[in-house]
Amino acid sequence: MKAVESKVEVYLMALQSLSKAEREAVIARLLDDEELREDILDLAIIRERQGEPTRPFREYLAERKKLTRRG
């Protein structure tokens, strides 16, 4: 296990050991920080969309360029 994963495991276990009210308070404090809130939302969106089909970024840019020329 990598050092990062090990630390994550320790923090996760600590969070899970808290009561529901304490967990909610910790999460609320995390969400109060604008940068952390953005990171959390980004990670949630990435996790939610993981199964969606992908395409190369250059293909996307070419499509956007065509649409911009048309309209």
N, C-alpha and C positions, 0 to 999 in steps of 0.2 A: 504494500500500500504506500502511495506517495505521501509526502509530508502534508501537502494540501488536503488530500483526502482524509488523512488522519485527524487533522484539525477540524475539518468539517464534521467528522463523525463525533468528536468530543462536543462541539457546539450543538449539534443536532440532539444528542443524548441529553444534554443539559436543558435544552428547550423542551424536549418531550417530558422531562421530569417535573416541569412546572405545572401548577394547576391551570385550568382553562383560563381563569381570569388573569393569571400571571402571563400566560402565553399571549393572550390578546393584548395585554399592556406592552409586551415586548414588540409585538408586530406593529402595534399602533405607533410606537416610538420610531421604529424603522421607517414606517410610511410617512412620518412627520418630516424626515430628511428628504428634500426634493431630489437630490442625486440618487440616493438609495431607492426612493420610490420609482424613479425612471428605470433604474437597473432591474428592479423587481418586475415591473410591467414588461420590460423588454424580454426578460427571461421567461415570463409567463406566456407571452405571445409566441416566442420561439418554440417553447414546449408544445403549445396548443397546435401549431402549424407544422410540426415535424413531419407528419405523414403526407403533406401535400406535395403534388408534383413540382419539380424544379426545372429551371432552364438556365442556360448560360447568361451571364450578365450582359455580354456583348449583344446577344440576341435581343434582350430586353431593350437595350439602348437603341439598336437599329429600329425596332418597332416604334419606340417613342419618337424617333427622328422622323419616320414616315408620317406618323399621326400629326406631328407639329407642322409639317409641310402642307398637309391637307387642310388644316383648319385653323 
